[in-house]
């Protein structure tokens, strides 16, 4: 199975692909470049600049985006000027300086779940947290003692929450029982120890069968795990650092993959930082929108 290059984007850190069903378009971010990108199957490509590093996005029911940046959660709108305009809705009380949001997405009820991390991964600082945000409210702390929270996804019924920690010292994926009424995770348990598989666990998605797809960063692979944590298959991309995957396309049967373009010699992976498409052989689920 061959990965198709859609955009030679050369993103420093391409993350958070989201298929916008109404627009039939894929949005994603380049975190350090502070950019939001939009691609359509017709081949159009648009970009907008954010006021801070932009890590994760969710479409809002009323239009525009809810986004996790450095200082908090923002309501943003794209403008013809090429800028993202809006306001900060929630200021996050980071545990230490030089932190930012990382992975984030909505649950089936429209709450926004978002993780935070210290920007310098080399510190290995356990200052990362997982928050939940509901419209009109602040950020509710769900979990702490995280280094690089990642891999957020929910089962099709919304009652199982998945979360990974990408840091090399951890490389674990956990599953939680998730209460859809209160938005509270519980019964934390090890789902997959990625130390036993190629690549560090990065961004993720869930398909209609309830299987969990996660990027194997540093290994150039996208792994599919069954709900009982068994490795079902692995799909290859022509770059070492796939960052996050998302289902999209007219029938939600295309797996879009963003990637990272590291520094140094890239002779063996000239397409690093690109946007790719795979045929996973299964459909995904529409991405929930933020209720607010």
C-alpha positions, -999 to 999 in steps of 0.1 A, spaced: 0 0 0 16 33 -12 12 66 6 2 94 -18 18 128 -13 -9 155 -14 11 185 -4 49 189 -1 42 212 28 76 210 45 59 216 78 82 219 108 56 201 129 25 193 109 -3 183 133 -40 180 141 -55 172 107 -93 177 108 -117 168 80 -144 194 76 -174 175 63 -194 206 53 -165 220 33 -151 187 21 -117 200 30 -88 190 53 -74 215 78 -42 211 98 -16 232 116 21 237 116 29 244 152 61 264 153 52 282 120 19 294 137 0 285 106 -34 269 98 -36 252 64 -66 241 43 -65 216 14 -93 204 -9 -94 174 -32 -96 199 -61 -60 208 -52 -66 242 -36 -44 252 -7 -49 281 17 -30 292 48 -35 316 77 -12 330 104 -21 327 141 -10 351 169 8 323 188 20 288 182 -11 269 171 -12 233 182 -47 219 178 -81 228 164 -118 218 165 -146 233 143 -172 253 162 -209 246 157 -215 283 149 -185 285 125 -148 292 129 -124 273 152 -117 266 188 -79 263 190 -52 255 216 -23 279 214 5 288 238 -14 309 264 -48 292 262 -78 284 242 -89 308 214 -120 313 192 -106 320 158 -119 330 124 -101 328 90 -98 361 72 -91 371 36 -60 389 48 -44 355 56 -47 361 94 -66 342 121 -86 367 142 -104 361 174 -102 362 211 -88 341 239 -116 323 257 -96 305 284 -62 314 298 -44 282 309 -25 283 342 6 265 331 27 247 357 59 263 345 71 288 318 75 281 281 46 257 278 19 253 251 -10 233 241 -4 201 222 -30 175 211 -66 184 214 -101 173 201 -137 172 211 -156 144 227 -190 132 214 -208 158 235 -188 187 222 -164 193 250 -129 202 241 -101 180 256 -66 194 253 -32 185 266 -3 208 275 34 203 275 68 220 281 80 232 247 115 218 253 109 181 253 145 174 263 136 186 298 114 155 303 93 177 326 62 161 340 44 195 339 19 184 312 -18 183 320 -50 173 303 -79 197 305 -116 198 295 -133 229 283 -171 234 279 -186 265 263 -190 293 288 -167 277 314 -130 276 321 -106 247 318 -112 218 342 -81 198 351 -85 161 343 -50 147 346 -15 158 354 20 142 356 22 141 318 53 149 297 39 150 261 2 143 261 -8 130 227 -30 104 209 -63 117 221 -92 97 207 -126 83 217 -143 50 210 -173 52 186 -197 51 216 -177 78 233 -173 58 265 -136 49 261 -109 77 261 -74 70 247 -44 91 256 -7 86 249 25 101 262 50 105 233 81 112 254 109 87 248 110 80 285 74 68 285 60 58 251 27 45 266 -9 46 255 -36 44 281 -74 37 280 -99 52 304 -136 46 311 -151 79 300 -184 93 315 -202 111 286 -225 129 311 -197 145 332 -168 143 308 -147 125 335 -121 98 327 -116 70 352 -102 34 355 -69 43 339 -52 13 324 -24 5 300 -37 0 265 -5 -4 245 32 -3 256 47 13 225 82 4 237 73 -30 223 65 -16 188 83 6 163 80 43 169 68 67 196 31 71 200 19 104 185 -14 116 171 -43 92 167 -78 84 153 -105 58 157 -123 40 130 -159 27 128 -148 -7 141 -135 9 172 -98 3 163 -72 28 173 -48 42 147 -17 59 159 14 74 143 46 56 151 69 87 152 105 80 142 94 47 126 75 60 95 45 38 104 8 42 112 -3 13 135 -39 0 139 -47 -16 173 -79 -35 180 -100 -25 210 -82 -52 231 -48 -37 223 -37 -61 197 -16 -48 167 -37 -55 136 -16 -38 109 9 -11 102 10 12 71 41 29 59 47 65 49 79 78 32 90 99 62 103 90 96 81 113 116 44 109 109 27 131 135 -11 126 134 -37 108 113 -73 116 106 -101 100 85 -117 121 58 -128 122 22 -163 120 9 -168 85 24 -145 90 54 -123 62 40 -91 81 34 -65 83 62 -47 117 60 -13 119 77 7 150 87 44 148 94 74 166 109 104 180 90 134 178 114 166 196 110 197 180 96 204 158 65 171 148 49 185 131 19 167 99 29 134 116 35 130 146 12 92 146 17 94 151 54 68 176 66 44 166 39 7 158 39 0 122 28 -31 101 21 -35 63 27 -62 38 18 -68 21 52 -95 -3 40 -119 10 67 -141 41 73 -136 66 100 -160 87 120 -170 124 115 -149 146 138 -171 161 166 -175 199 167 -172 221 197 -206 229 212 -203 267 215 
